[in-house]
Amino acid sequence: MDKLKSVLSGEEARRDDRTILETVNEASSLSWGTRLKGFVACFVVGAACTVLGVCVLFLPRIGLTLFIVFYTFGNICALCSTMFLMGPVKQLKRMCDKTRALATTIMITCLVLTLCAAFWWKNFGLALLFCILQVLSFTWYSLSYIPCVREAILKALAMCMK
């Protein structure tokens, strides 16, 4: 019945003109309580995976591989958790802002390179290096949401270097 109403009222034609981003944004119109629950759940899963990754790090033979998988998955979950608060389209637009585009690129590159180093190249030293770079890039990315903090850190580091 709703489909018939939308066709007769002309809404169906307007729906065909929407972009994919508009469709995704419309589909993600959750209530604030649902968004908050989704954020907390996704963030807790991410934090639990990160902690679990650190716990399995010292298992013989497979510990490092499990650490890399859990740690990277935990970072991805933590990143996706903020999409519940803002919505996926707004989050992706903010990730590509000029102030955080470089940090986003480095962060996603480090996530991918960590998994490549662990599974394709079988170089665990390089995988650990990329895990460290994940921490640094994720921190730098997160700080970009707090006004003037990155500039203050850069000034403090410049003063320490003199």
Salt bridges, closest charged atoms under 4 A:
GLU12 OE2 - LYS3 NZ 3.33
GLU12 OE1 - ARG15 NH1 3.90
GLU26 OE1 - ARG18 NH1 2.81
ASP97 OD2 - ARG100 NH1 3.27
